[in-house]
Amino acid sequence: MLGSTSCVSQKKYTDLQNQYASATQSRDQLEVEKNALQDAKARNEETLRTSLLTKNQQVNQLNESLSGAQEQNTQLSADLRGKEQRIAEMQRILDQKDAAVKALRQKVGDALLGFNSQDLQVNVKNGKVYVSLSEQLLFKSGSTKVDPKGQEALSKLAAALKGNQEVNVLVEGHTDDVPLRGVVSGAKDNWDLSVLRATEITRILTQGGVPAGQVTPSGRAQYVPVAQNDSPANKALNRRTEIILTPKLDELFQILEQN
């Protein structure tokens, strides 16, 4: 009886030892798995913290960029309003200038009524008033002295311009392409002739009351023809004086300088 009982107890003991060993092994395995999970959790938490920090930094950068963009848009809007105001002001001045040119053209045209349209024409071109006078009205061939009929026209033009300080006057002398033969009326060539004629006309205008500081004489000789120099009629068209009246644009230039 005792032998049999001892044998059974040994077997149970062995089973218990095996169970204990298995439990210990399972515990150790679980411990390993637990540590692995804890490490993974720690890594995930660190990754999340880093990601969150990065996201916060990105959000802050976006907010800064948005704030900067809003400030820039505000400045751009202000600049746009300023430019729109300057454009409106420029348009107002241009409208005034166009009105002044039309009024000047009417005043000059009225003052020069009665002259042959072939000898004297008043036109508006490129925002300027052009008074074109033929050689036949102003000068004898090769002369730099203005004929009485031409002096009458110039005196009437001077009277129309007198007191108007807002107009610049450019006197351009023009010739055909026929060279001068020797020295004619003190002119050595067509350059001289055109300049001397423009200067003489300038003198008459200033004597008639146009401020000298507003008048500029210039000679273009044969280099700005209105027709081919291929016939007597066309050559006569090119022998002319053009008086170009330009309203001053000081206000407009000031606005342009501000840009």
C-alpha positions in Angstrom: 0.0 0.0 0.0 2.7 2.5 0.9 4.7 1.8 -2.2 1.7 2.4 -4.4 0.9 5.7 -2.7 4.4 7.0 -2.9 4.5 6.3 -6.7 1.3 8.3 -7.3 2.6 11.3 -5.3 5.9 11.3 -7.3 3.9 11.4 -10.6 1.8 14.3 -9.3 4.8 16.1 -8.2 6.4 15.6 -11.6 3.2 16.9 -13.2 3.2 19.9 -10.9 6.8 20.6 -11.7 6.1 20.4 -15.4 3.1 22.7 -15.0 5.2 25.1 -13.0 7.9 25.1 -15.7 5.3 25.6 -18.4 3.7 28.4 -16.4 7.1 30.0 -15.8 7.9 29.8 -19.5 4.5 31.3 -20.4 5.1 34.0 -17.8 8.5 34.8 -19.3 7.0 34.8 -22.8 4.3 37.1 -21.7 6.9 39.3 -20.0 8.8 39.5 -23.2 5.6 40.3 -25.1 4.6 42.9 -22.5 8.0 44.6 -22.8 7.7 44.6 -26.6 4.3 46.1 -26.4 5.5 48.7 -23.9 8.4 49.6 -26.2 6.1 49.8 -29.2 3.7 52.0 -27.2 6.6 54.3 -26.2 7.8 54.5 -29.8 4.2 55.2 -31.0 3.8 57.9 -28.3 7.1 59.5 -29.3 6.1 59.4 -33.0 2.7 60.9 -32.2 4.4 63.6 -30.1 6.8 64.4 -32.9 4.0 64.4 -35.5 1.9 66.6 -33.3 4.8 69.0 -32.7 5.4 69.1 -36.5 1.7 69.7 -37.2 1.6 72.5 -34.6 4.7 74.1 -36.2 3.1 73.7 -39.6 -0.1 75.3 -38.3 1.9 78.2 -36.8 3.7 78.7 -40.1 0.4 78.6 -42.0 -1.1 81.2 -39.6 2.0 83.4 -40.0 1.8 83.0 -43.8 -1.9 83.8 -43.7 -1.3 86.8 -41.6 1.4 88.0 -44.0 -0.8 87.3 -47.0 -3.6 89.3 -45.4 -1.2 92.2 -44.7 0.1 92.0 -48.3 -3.5 92.0 -49.6 -4.3 95.0 -47.5 -1.3 96.8 -48.9 -2.1 95.8 -52.4 -5.6 97.0 -52.0 -4.4 100.3 -50.8 -1.9 100.6 -53.7 -4.6 99.7 -56.1 -6.9 102.4 -54.8 -4.1 104.8 -55.0 -3.4 103.9 -58.6 -7.1 104.1 -59.5 -7.2 107.6 -58.0 -4.1 108.6 -60.0 -5.6 107.1 -63.2 -8.8 108.9 -62.6 -6.9 112.1 -62.1 -4.9 111.5 -65.2 -8.1 110.9 -67.2 -9.5 114.1 -65.8 -6.5 116.1 -66.9 -6.5 114.4 -70.3 -10.2 115.3 -70.7 -9.4 118.9 -69.8 -6.5 118.9 -72.2 -8.7 117.5 -75.0 -11.3 120.2 -74.3 -8.5 122.9 -74.3 -7.2 121.6 -77.6 -10.7 121.8 -79.2 -11.3 125.3 -77.7 -7.9 126.4 -79.0 -8.5 125.0 -82.4 -11.9 126.9 -82.5 -10.3 130.1 -81.3 -7.4 130.0 -83.8 -9.7 128.9 -86.7 -12.0 131.8 -85.9 -9.1 134.3 -85.8 -7.8 133.1 -89.2 -11.1 133.1 -91.1 -10.9 134.6 -94.5 -7.6 133.2 -95.6 -7.4 130.9 -98.6 -7.6 127.3 -97.4 -4.8 126.3 -99.8 -2.5 128.8 -98.0 -3.6 128.3 -94.4 -5.0 125.3 -92.6 -5.8 124.6 -89.0 -6.0 121.0 -87.9 -5.9 118.9 -84.7 -3.4 116.0 -84.7 -2.1 113.9 -81.9 -3.6 116.2 -79.3 -2.0 119.3 -80.8 -3.2 122.1 -83.0 -1.3 122.5 -86.3 -1.4 125.8 -88.1 0.1 125.1 -91.6 1.0 128.2 -93.7 2.2 128.0 -97.3 5.3 129.7 -98.6 3.0 131.6 -101.0 1.3 133.2 -98.0 4.4 134.0 -96.1 7.5 134.4 -98.3 8.7 135.2 -101.7 10.9 132.5 -103.2 14.2 132.3 -101.3 13.2 135.2 -99.0 13.2 135.2 -95.2 11.1 138.4 -94.9 7.4 137.7 -94.3 5.1 139.4 -96.8 2.3 141.7 -95.6 -0.4 139.1 -96.0 1.6 136.6 -94.0 2.2 139.3 -91.3 -1.5 139.8 -91.1 -2.1 136.1 -90.5 0.6 135.9 -87.9 -0.6 139.0 -86.1 -4.1 137.5 -85.9 -2.7 134.2 -84.6 -0.6 136.1 -82.0 -3.7 138.0 -80.8 -5.5 134.7 -80.4 -2.6 133.2 -78.4 -1.9 136.4 -76.4 -2.4 135.9 -72.6 -2.6 132.1 -72.9 0.3 130.9 -70.8 -0.8 127.2 -71.0 0.3 126.7 -74.6 3.8 126.0 -76.0 4.4 127.2 -79.6 6.8 125.4 -81.9 7.5 127.1 -85.2 8.8 124.6 -87.8 10.2 125.8 -91.2 10.1 123.3 -94.1 11.4 123.4 -97.6 11.4 121.3 -100.8 14.4 119.3 -101.9 15.8 121.9 -104.4 19.2 123.0 -103.2 19.9 126.7 -102.8 22.2 128.3 -105.4 24.8 130.1 -103.4 23.9 132.2 -100.4 20.3 133.3 -100.5 19.1 135.9 -97.9 21.9 134.9 -95.7 21.1 131.1 -96.0 23.7 128.7 -97.2 21.3 125.8 -97.6 17.8 124.6 -96.9 18.7 124.1 -93.2 19.6 127.7 -92.9 16.6 128.9 -94.9 14.1 126.9 -92.8 15.6 128.1 -89.5 15.8 131.7 -90.6 12.2 131.7 -91.7 11.1 130.1 -88.4 13.1 132.7 -86.5 11.5 135.5 -88.4 8.0 134.1 -87.8 8.8 133.7 -84.1 9.9 137.3 -83.9 6.5 138.4 -85.4 4.6 136.2 -82.9 6.5 137.6 -79.9 6.1 141.1 -81.1 2.4 140.4 -81.3 2.2 139.5 -77.6 3.1 135.8 -77.4 5.6 135.3 -74.5 9.0 134.6 -75.9 9.5 131.8 -73.4 6.6 129.9 -74.9 7.9 130.0 -78.5 10.6 127.7 -80.1 11.8 128.2 -83.7 13.2 125.2 -85.5 14.2 124.3 -89.1 13.4 120.9 -90.7 14.7 121.8 -94.2 13.4 119.2 -96.8 13.4 116.2 -94.4 9.7 116.1 -93.3 7.8 116.4 -96.6 4.1 116.1 -96.8 4.3 115.0 -100.4 6.8 113.5 -102.8 9.1 116.2 -104.3 8.2 114.9 -107.8 6.1 117.8 -109.2 5.9 121.6 -108.9 2.6 121.3 -107.1 4.0 118.8 -104.5 7.1 120.9 -104.0 4.9 123.9 -103.3 3.1 121.8 -100.6 6.4 121.0 -98.9 7.5 124.7 -98.8 5.6 125.6 -95.7 5.7 126.6 -92.1 3.9 124.7 -89.4 3.1 126.3 -86.1 2.4 123.6 -83.6 0.4 124.6 -80.5 0.7 122.1 -77.5 -1.2 122.6 -74.2 1.1 122.3 -71.3 0.8 119.0 -69.3 2.6 119.9 -66.1 -0.1 118.4 -63.9 0.0 115.1 -65.8 3.8 114.9 -65.6 3.6 115.4 -61.9 1.2 112.5 -61.6 3.4 110.3 -63.8 6.5 111.2 -61.6 4.6 110.0 -58.5 4.4 106.5 -60.1 
